[in-house]
């Protein structure tokens, strides 16, 4: 695959409004994975703060005007007294396969079981998401303007937080990091035909992300 094609896994997270002129607003980013014959949507828990589960909407793919039939949201429980809570900042959404229509694209869901490599084994990575800086409501046209961005990052390192890593982006991208929570991160290695790639995690905040190996453990537990 070419780098620009990796964006198929990422989607915006929207929520329904009670306003007829603006039926949806943008929350942030998410991505699709396939796990044990299940198709799931994953995002950061804090992206959904202050909204009801029934208000969350995720399009089939970016640009689609149809939404996936989400029937359940898995919130990870933890002791509120602990300090290191980043590893629990995740929500996994189940999709009702019986309600999927012909627009469903299986290739837009990453086979997460293929990801076994440590994030630090990659020299660089890319992030596909929907930053607040370039997404807004166009009041004159009465619609939400949704755009996706591709960022490159390097210097992937372990962090002080359990199951989390850090990365660095070029300074010109720093203003785009707000709104990338829930975005997929793909580690890249060059080969003769393009790139070998692996899902290495999910963006949480600023330069920190959750390891895909930890996400896999969570999937095993639920």
Helices and strands as residue ranges (DSSP letters): G 3-9, E 10-16, E 24-35, E 38-43, G 45-48, G 53-55, E 56-58, E 70-75, G 86-88, E 91-95, G 97-99, G 106-108, E 110-111, G 112-114, G 119-121, E 124-129, G 132-134, E 136-138, E 143-145, E 149-158, E 164-169, G 171-176, E 184-191, E 194-205, E 208-211, H 212-221
